[in-house]
Amino acid sequence: MNINKQAAGEKMTIGLEGRLDTTTSPQLEEELKGALDGIKELEFDFSKLEYISSAGLRILLSAQKMINKQDGRMKVTHVSEEIMEIFEVTAFVDILTIE
């Protein structure tokens, strides 16, 4: 999995490419440690993400909680039909802001 992280002031965009699963989620978790300090607007760009597992969902939930503690907002953009189906089945559509 490739992680493309761009920060500008209080905004950060994280583009994910490939698969976010048990093997690759520790890589994203490590990237997020400390990187979200002072971030008020976090966007995950899923335009090149092919798959997300429960381990990936856990990372998203953790990021959402961190952003909420900082009174910020997080959104997930460019979600494929396959990943949207996973979000719907797991009720993540009720937890995340998906655009």
Residue, then its C-alpha position, 0 to 999 in steps of 0.5 A: m500500500n502507498i500512503n500519500k500524505q499532504a498537510a497544509g496548516e490545519k488540513m491534512t489529506i491522506g491518499l491511500e493506494g492499494r489494499l488497507d488490510t491486516t498487513t498494511s494497516p500498521q503502516l498507516e497507523e504509524e503514519l498517523k501517530g503524532a501527525l494528527d496533532g493540530i489537524k482540524e480537517l482530515e480527508f482520506d482520499f480512497s480514489k486508488l484504494e482497492y480494498i479495506s478490511s476490519a483492521g483498516l476500519r479500526i484505523l479509520l475509527s481511531a483517526q475519527k476519535m482523535i480528530n473529534k477530540q481536537d474539535g475537527r472533522m474527518k471525511v472520506t472521499h472517492v469511495s468505490e462501490e465495493i468499499m461503500e458496500i463494506f461501509e454499509v454492511t458494517a454501519f460505518v456510513d453512520i459513523l463516517t462522513i463520506e463524500 
